[in-house]
Amino acid sequence: MGVRIELRPVDQSIAATPREAPAQYFGDLMRTLALALIPLTAAAAFAEGDYHYVSGFNGKQFTMTEVSGKMQVSLRSGAGAESARASLTGAGAAIEREAAWAAPYLLLDVDADTDRMLTRLRAMPGVAAAMPLLRDQEGFLKTFAPDQLTVQFKAGVDEARRLEVIGALGASVAREQRTPGYYTLFAPEDRSLFQSIRDFNAHEDVWFAELASFSFEDALFVPNDSRYDEQWPLNNTGQSGGTIGADINAEDAWDVEMGDSDVIISVIDTGIDWDHPDLASKVVPIGSEDWDFSNGPNKIPHDSGSHGTATNGIAGAATNNSTGMAGVAPDCRLMPLKVSLSSGANQNRADAINYVVTRGSDFSQIVISCSWRMSSGDFSAVEAACQNARDNGILLCFSSGNDNGAVNYPAKYSTTVCVGATSQCDERKNPSSCDGEYWWGSNYGNEMDIAAPGVDVLTTSPGGGYTTGFNGTSAACPHAAGSLALIWSADPTLSATEAQSILESTADDQVGIPGEDTPGWDRYMGWGRINLHEAVLAASNGDPCDLTVALSNYPSQVAPGATTNFDAAADNGCPGDLHFDEALMVIQGPANLTQTLYSGPDVIVTAGNSVGTTVSLDVPVNAPEGAYTVTAELYRDGLLIDDDSFPVTVSTPGACPDLTGTWDVTYIWSGVVTKWFYSDGTWDDSEGYTGTWVQDGCDVDWWYTSGTHYWGTMEEDGQSMSGEMLSYSGSPGTWTGIRLAD
């Protein structure tokens, strides 16, 4: 099928921007919209909760959400600043980062809720302004001076005019940048920072305005741990003879999210090397708790072998400390609990899981990692403990097993995340995989959820050392647990089900053995091999409200060689403006086709409105007849936002008579109206209306000059017809027709 595309807005005031349009087109368009909205936003001038603006530079919508537990402040110069610093500890705040430009800036860790902490901070004499730390719609943390903004004026606006505009909009100059016409400004005190940014962006002399942001440690992150280059599961460069890129994409993930110290990975295993230089600093303080569930003589979970030290290292070893290796979740912490895996009682394992549940309220989120099986089979107490953990929002990862056969218990339980192992070549680990370890394979079956690296893994070993030969689904499991911990670090408000869904939906599919790793879920790789970068990006998106696709006016049948149309719209039912940058049409049936409907600069869809396109399908004369599905897909930054589809049959229509003649048409609103359809494709009726009509086989369409559209199907005897309609105002309806004369 060929496609002719004409993008057009449903609301003519919201136009899709031409691909070749210069940046200033976006600025002028969004400035026009922003000016129109100024009266609507004036009532919210002092509210700091509306964290959004549209950049005048490229029309990009920035929408931000608060990050809990973090505040940022601008300090006043002089003694007041030092006084404020000294007061922070007593106010429940600790300095995490410092910077200075127009005024001293502090990023704080705080232990109170947002409103209470803002009240405390703003009451300090040395604090000029305070706001929560924000995360934008792409997952980036926004660190910025809460009392400042930056403004770039258009070329040709002289200094006198620039200063006039700055004063008229209530701001003052903090710094004049070296770029001509570019300023750091102190925001007006009579309106919110974001309102001030929107006001400047709407001004005709301004090119763009935005936050006065700070960035920290912007060198793209690759840990400096001395043996990191051996860790192929995190960054596979082919160093172990495998496939470049057959890894969990940890480096790119760490550029988005390094972890949250309040997200805990509880590794239930043989214990841990308590003094290991890559582990000691990562363990949650034990206090008076007893973490040895193997009935040992010591409350400290000292490793009884090496297995537990290895699994803890994979999940959460200290990272970027110039020592040893890197853990999957660098800034998350560990809670190692000791059980016996050589001759352990299953009830002790159940105790350990249930203990974690009792600690749930102490932390933001907890992931449990269990790299073990129960050789005795199903055990009700462990299953109940797993259910208890899941019911309390805790995720449990279990190894699928190393027998190249059926999944073991407890990984078989539906309340767990069943983790299989992959080789350095992205295969399911099996006796024939590229690693050459013929003596084992990753278990598989209907319980499989996800796969992760599990061969020749570098990790920590007792005595402060490291091993390069840690193998098995025991190695895969902590990769998954660490990944879930990073997902929760990116958004701790996610439910356990949502976090698991993100891990699975973002996995790399069809990377394994072709006969095993089939599209979507399969019993060998589950949903695929973990892609941690895509997972943390998905978790960082914030508000799940997004654009939706709606298809309408589509045909149910079309003949080979014919042309037919349907309408596609991107609807924004969300409270803020949203955008997309690509739309595809996918046709599946006896013949398949993927066609680009739109690809280019962001198309902004303002809140409560739609942007639509009319699609014309030219069906080839030789198109295979049969049932097809037509799907429209909407994308942003390569990620699917939403889709909608309809079925259509390609077939030669029956021999319906020509529509020309006199008909009585019964409408849902008007009753019976007589219509005369003429051979030149026009019509008029007894109410005095006129319009045009077309016929394709037994399918008929007619339009009023006002734009109201009727479509439907004539019976093959040519004596009756029926269908649907859509008025020019968007109201739907139905109709029937009876022929009176030819």
N, C-alpha and C positions, 0 to 999 in steps of 0.2 A: 504493500500500500504506500502511495506517496502522500506527502503532507504539505499543505500550504498553511503557513502560520501568519496570523495578523494579531499581534498583541494589542489589546485595547483595554482601557479601564472600564469597570462596571460603573464606577463613579467618575465622571469625566474630569473631576478636579484632582484625581490621583492617577498619574500617568506612569507607566513603566518607562524608565529612562533609556534612551537609545544607547547601544553598546559603545558607540564612538563618541558619546557626549563628553566634553571636558569636565574637569572637577568643578569648575565654577557653575556649571549647569545645576549640579546637585545643590550647591550652596544657594543659588537663587531660588530653586524650587522649594527647598526646605525652609528658607527664610520667609517665603510667601506664606507657607503653611503656619510657621511659628507666629508671624504677625497676626494671622487670623485667630490664633488661639490665645493671644495675650489677655483679652478680657476674661477668658474662661479660667486662666490660671492665677489671676490676681488675688483671688480669695485665698489661695494657698501659699501666699508669698512667704510666710514665716514657717512653713512646714518643711522639716528636713527629711521626711520620709519619701519624698518624690525624687528619688535619685535617678534622674534621666535627663538626657539632652541629645539633640541631633547635631552632629558636627557640620558646620558650614563649609568645611573643606570638601567632603565627599558624600554628605547625606547619611552617614552611618549613624544608626541609633545606638546610643549607649544606655543601657538599663542596668542598674546595680542593686545589689542586695547586701544587707548587713552581715558581717562575720561575727559570730558570737565570741565573747571573751577577748576582743581586741578593740582598742581605742587609739585614736591619733589626735595629737594636740599641737597647736602652735603656741609657743611661749612668748611673753613680752620680754623685751630687752631689759638688761640691768638686773638689779637685786631681786626683782620679783620672780625672774626665771629661776634663780637658785632656790628661792623660797618654795616655788612650786615643785621643783625636783625633790626637795627634802620632805615635802608633804605627801608624795605619791605612795610611799610604802604604807603609811598610816591609812591612806584612802583605799588600800587594797589593789594597788597597781604596781607593776614592775616594768622597768624600761627594757624593751627588747631591741629596738633600733633607734639610732639618733641620726639626724641630718640637719643641715642648715642652709638656707638660701636667703630669702628675704627676712626670715626669722627662724629661731631654733624650732626643730620639729622632733617629736618623740612618738614612737610606736610603742604601745603599752599592752602588756598582758594584764587583764583585770579579772577580779573574782566576784563582781557584782553584775546584776542585770543591766541592760543598756541604759534605761531611763535613770536608775539610781546613780550609776557611774557618771553619766553625763551631768547630772545635777551636782555631784561632788566636784568634778573637774572644773566645770564652768564657774563654781563658787570660789575657786582658788584665785587670789589676786594676780599671780604671775601667769595665768593661763589666758591667752587671747581668744582661743576658740578650741572647741573639741567636737569631734564627730566619731562615729564608729568606723572601723576599717570596713571597706566595701569590696565586693567581688563582682566583676562585670559579667555580662552574658556569655562571655567566652571562657570564663573560668579564671581570669587573671585577678590577682589581688591588686586593689587600687590604693596605693600609699600616696597621700597627698596632703598638702597644707590646707587645713579646713577653713582658713580665712583668706585664701588666695585663689586667683585664677590667672590664666594667661590668655592674652588677646593678640591676634595678628590682624592688623588693618590691611585693607586693600591697597594695592599700588596706586600711587597718585593722590592719596589722602595726605595732606601736609600735616606738619606737627601741630600747628595751631588747631586744626580741625580735630585731630586725634585727641588732644587734651580736652577739647570742648565736649566730645562724645563721652570720654571717660568721666568727666565731671557731671554731665547731664544724667548718666546712668548710675550715679552715686558712688562710684569707685574712686580710688586714689592710686597713684603710681608707687609701687614698691620697688621695682627695678625696671629700667629700660634695657632690654636685651641688645646684643650686638647686631642682631638682624634688624634691618630698618623696619620701623612700624610695628615691632613686636615688644610686648610689655608683660611683666608680671605685675598684677594689680592686687591691692587689698580690696576684698569684696565689700560691698555696702553693708552697713550694720542693720538696715531696715528691711532686708529680705534674705532669703536663704541663698547659700552659695550656688546651688544648682539653678535657682530662678535667675540669679545674676548671669550665669553662663548662658542660659536660654535667651535672656534679654540682649546680650551682646551678639549672640549668633543671629538674632533677628534684625540687627541694625544694618542698614544699607551700606555703611562704610566699613563694616567688619568682614573680613574673610572667614575667620573662625575664632572660636573661644572654647576653652576647655579647662580641665583641672590643672593645678600646679602640682604635678605628680613627682614623686621620688621613685627611683628603682634601686634595688639592692642586689649585689652579687650577680650581675647580668652576664658574666662569662657563661656560655652555654655549658651546663653541668655535666662533667664526666669526673667521677670520684678520683682522688689522688691516692687511693689505697694501693699499696705496693704490689698486690697480686690481682688487682681488679681485671687486668687484661686477660687473665685466665678464665674469667667467669662468662663463658659462652651463653648460659641461659639468659643473662641480662643484656648482653651485646655480642651477638655471634658474628665475628669477623672471619670465620673459617679457621680460627686458631686451633680447633680440635679436629680438623679434617671434615667439618660439616658444611652445611649450606649457609652462606652469608645471609643474615637477616632472619634465620630460623630461631628466634628468641622471643621474649615477652615484651620487647621494646621498652625496657626500663629507663634508658637514658632520656628519651623524649618525654616519658611520663614524669620524670623528676624535674623537668623544666616547668611542669604544671603544678605538681604536688609532691612534696617531700615527706608528708606525713604529719600527724598530730600526736603530741605526747599523751593526750588523753584518750587516744584510741589504742587499745591493748590487744596484743596477740598472746593468748595463753597457749603455750606449747605443752601438751600433756605427753610426757615421754619418759626417758630414763634419767632425767635431770639435766644439769648444766654445769659446765666448768665455771664456777662462781667467780673466779678471779681472772678469767680470760680477758686480755686487753681489748678484744673486739666485742665483748659481751657484758662485762661488769657494769659499765655505765648505762646500759640499756634496760636493766632490770628494775621493775617497780619495787620500791622499798618494801621489804617483807614484814617489818615491824615485829609483832609477837606472833604472827601467823605461822602455822605449820604447813609447809608446802611439800612434805614428803608423804605421799599416799601409798608408799610401798611398805609401810610399817617399819621403816628404818629408825636408827637411834637418834637421828638429827633432824631438826625442823628445816634446816637448809637443804634444798634439793640437789646435793652434790651428785654429779653424774656417776652412775654405777657401771657405765661402760663408755661408749662414745656416741651412741645414736642420738641422744637428746641434745648434746652439745652441737652436733651437726645440723639438726633440724632447726634449732634456735638460731644458728648463724645464718642459714638461708633466709629465714623470715625477717630477721631484724638486727643483724650485726651492725655495729657502729660504722658509719659511712663518712667518707671524706676526712678521715683522721690520720691519713698517711700510714695506716697500719693494715696489713692483711687484706681483707675483702670488704665487699659492700653487701648490705642486706637489702631485700626487696623494698621494705618500708623503713627508710632511713630514720625518720623522726618519730615513729611509733615506738612504744615500749613493750617489753616482754614480761610475762608472768609465767615462769616455768614451773610446772607441777610434776612431781616425780611419781611414776608408777613402775612396777616391774614388768618387763616384757619378756623375761626369760622364764619366769615361773610365777607370774602375777595372778592375783585374784581379780576376776572381772568386777566384783562388787567394789573393789578399790578404785577401779577405773570409773565406775558410775559415781562414786563419791567425789572424785576429782572434777568430773563434769558438773555435778550439782554444786560443788563449792564455787565454781566460776559464776554460776547463776547468782549466788549470794553476794558476789562482788559487783554485780551489774550496775548498781546505783552509784558506785564509786567512780565510774568512768563514763566517758561519752558513749563509747561502743566497745564491744569485745568480740574478737574472732578466736575460735578455738582451732588449733591444729593438732591432728592426731595421725601420726604416721605409723599406724599399727592395725593388725587384724585381731580377730578372736578365732583362734584355730578350733575352739570348741563349738563354734557356731553361734547361733542366735542366743542372746542373753537378755531377758526382759528388763532387768534393772538398768542395763546400759541403754537399751532402746527408750525406756522411760526417761532416763537422764537426758538423752538427746532431744526427746520431745519437750522436756521441761526447758531446756536451753532455747530451743526454737520458739516456744510459746512466749519466752521472755525476751525475744528480739536478738538472741545471740546466734551467730552463724557457726556451724561446725564443719570443718573440712576433714575428710577421711581419705586415706589411700585406698585405691581400688584393689591392690594386691599385685603380686609379682609372679603369678603362675601361668600367665598367657592363657588364662581361662576365665571362669565366671568371677564376678565381683564378690569380694569377701564381705562379711560382717565386720564392723558396723556400717561400712560404706553402702551396704544395700538398703539401709533405712532411708525412707523418703524425706526425713527431717535433716539429712546431711547433704553436704556438697561432695559428690563422689569425684575424685581426682585421679586421672590416669597420667601416664608418663609418655613423653616424646623423646626422640633421639636428636642429635645435632643436625639431622637432615630433615626435621619436621615430620618424621614418620611416627606412628604409634610404635613405641618400643616393642620389638618382637625379636624372636631368635634370628631373623634374617636382616634386621635393620643395619644401617651403615656403621654403627659403632663396633660391630664385631662381637658383642657379648651375646653369644648364642645360647647361654644357659638360662636366660629369663626373658619374660615378656610382660607387658602391662595388661592386667586383667580388663575385661570389657563386658558389656551387656546392657540391658535396658535401663540400668540404674545410672549409667555414665552421665556426668554433667559437663566436665571440662577437662582439658589436658594441659600439662605444663612440663617443662624440661625435667628429665630424671636420669641422665646418664653422665658419668664422669664430671660430677659437680664439685667445684671447689667450695669448701666450707670449713668451719672451725672444728678443731679437735681438742680433746683434753690436754692439759699441760701447756696451754697457750699457743698451740700449734695449729696447723691447717692440713687438710687432706684434699687431694684432687680426685679421689676415687669413690666418692659417696654416690651410690646408685640406687635405683628403685623408685617405686611410687612413693616411698618415704621421702625422697628428695623433691618430687613433684608437689606433694601436699603443702609444704610450707611456702612454696612459690605462690600457690593459690591463696593461702591464708594471708600472706603479706600483701597480695594484690587487693583482696577485699578490704584490708585495713587502710590502704591508700584510697580506695573508693569512698570509704566512710570518712576518711580525713577530708576529702574534697567536699563532702556533703554529709555531715553527721546526722542530719534529719531524715535520711533515707531509712525506710524500714528494711528489715533483713531480706524480705522478698525482693524489694526494689534493688538493693545492693547486689544480690545474687543475679537478678535479671540483667543488670548492667554488665557484670562480669561475663555473662553468657552471650548477650546480644552483641557485644563488641569484639568477641573472639574472632581470630582469623580462621575462616572456614575454607575447606577444600585445599589445604596445604599439605595434607598427609598422603598416604597411599591412595591412589585414585579409586580402587575398589572398596575402600573402607571409609575414607573421609568424603562422603557424599554431601550434596548441598543441604544446608540446615542441620538439624540434629541427626546424629547417627550413633550406633551402639559402640563404636570403636573410639571416637574422639569426643563424644558428646556434642557440644555446640562448637567445638574447635579448640585451637591452642590459644592461650591467653594473649591478648594484646593490651598491655597495661596502659599504654599511652591513650588509646581510644577509650578505655574504660574510665580513666580519670577525667578526660575531656567530657565524656557523657555525664559523669557525676557532677561536674562543675557547672552544668548548664543552668541550675537553679530552678526557677518557676517552670513547671511542666506545661503550662498553658502555651500553645503555639498555633501557628497557622494550620488551617485545614483545607483540604482540596474538595471541591464540590463540582460534579459533572451534571449537566442538564441538557435538555433538548436533543438527546441522542436517539438514533434510530434503533429499531429492533431488527431490521432486515435491510440489506443493501444488495443490489445486483452487481455482478461483475461488469466493469466498464462504467459504472455510475459514480457520481460525486455526491457526498452527503456531508453534513456539518454537525458539530456538537459544540457546546460551550463548556469551558473549564474556568473555574475561578479559585483564587486563593483568598480565603475568608479569614479575617482577624477578629475573633471574638474575645480577645485578651485586653487587659486594661492599658497596655502600652503598645507603641508602634513596633512592628516586626518586619523582617525582610527575608527575601530568598534570592538566590543567585543562579539557580538552574531549575528547569522543568523538563521532564522527559515524558514521552508517550511510548508505552510498551504494548505491542500487540502480540498475543499468543493464540495459537490455533493451528490449523493445517499449514500455515506459513507464519513465521515469526519476524518481528521488526521492532527495533528500538530507534526512536526518532527524537532529536532534540527540539523541544518547543521553544526554549529560551535558555541562553547562557550568556552572561555578561555581568555588568555592574549590579550591585544590590538594588533590587526593586523594593521600595519601602511601601508597606501596607499599614496605613494608620489605624489606630484602635477603632473597632466597630465598623470598618469598611472592607472592601474587597477590590482586588485587581483581577481582571479576567482576560481570557483569550478565546477567540473563535477559531476552531480547528476545522479545516476542510480536508476530507479524506477522498482522494482519487483512487478508486479501486481498479486495478488493472483488469483488462478483459479476460486475461488468463489466470486470474486469482483462483486458487483452490476453493471450492465451495465447502461450507461447513460452519461449525460454531466457533466463534472467536471471543476473546476477552480483551477489551481495550482499557488500559490503566494509565492514568496520569499520575506522575510522581514529582514531588516538590523537594528541592534540596537546598541546604545552606552549608557552605564550606565542606561539601562532599558528603554530608550526612543527610539521610532521608528524614524529612520532616513529617510528611503525611502523603497518602495516596487515596485515590478513588477509582472505581472501575465500573464498566457496564458490559453486558453480553450483547453480541450482535451476530446475526447469521448472514453469511454471504451465500446468496442463492438466487437463481433466476425466478423472478416473481410470476405469479399467475397472470392470466390475460384479463385484467380488469378493464372495463370500458373507460372511455375518456370522461373526465369530470364535467366537461362542458354540458350545461343544461340548467334546469330550474330545480332547486332543492329547498325543502323546509328544514331548517337547522334549529334544534332546541338547545338553548344555552342554560347554564346553571342559574344565571341571573335574569335574563331577559325573556325567557319563554321561547315561543316559536317565532323565527324570523325567516322570511323568504329571501333566498340568495340566487342571483343569476351569474353563473360562471361562463365567461366568454373564451372563445378559442385563442384570442391573442394574449391570454394569461392574466386578464384583469377580471374584476367582479364588482358588482354593486348589490345593494339589498334594499328591502322595504323600509328600512330605517334611515336610508340616505347615506350610508357609509360606503366607501370604496376601498379597493386594495388590489393585491396581486396574488396569484396562486401558481403552484407547480405540482406536478404529479410524476412519481417514479414507480411504475408498476401499479401496485395497489396502495402505495403510500402517498398521501396527499398533505400538502401544507398550504396555508394561506395567511396573509398578513394584512392588517389594517394599516393605513397610512400613519397612524399614531404609533405603530410599532408592536401592537398586540399580535401575538403569534398563535395560530391554531395548527395542530398536526394530528394525524390519525391514519386509519386504515379503512379502505373501501372493501366491502365484500365482493367476491369475484363475480357475483351476478350483477353488480353495478347498481343495485337498488337501495343500498344503505351504507352508512359509514359512521364511525365514532372515533373519539380520541380525546386529547387533552389540549389545554390552552394555558398561556401565560400572558397576563395583561401587561400593558406598558408600564404599570406601576409595580409589577412583580407579583400580582395576585394570581394563584393558579385556579384552574377549574376544569370541567369536563363538558363534552357536548356530544350530540348524536345528530345524524342527518338522514332524511328520506327523500329519494328522488321523486319529483313530480312530473317532469317531462325532459326529453332529450333536447 
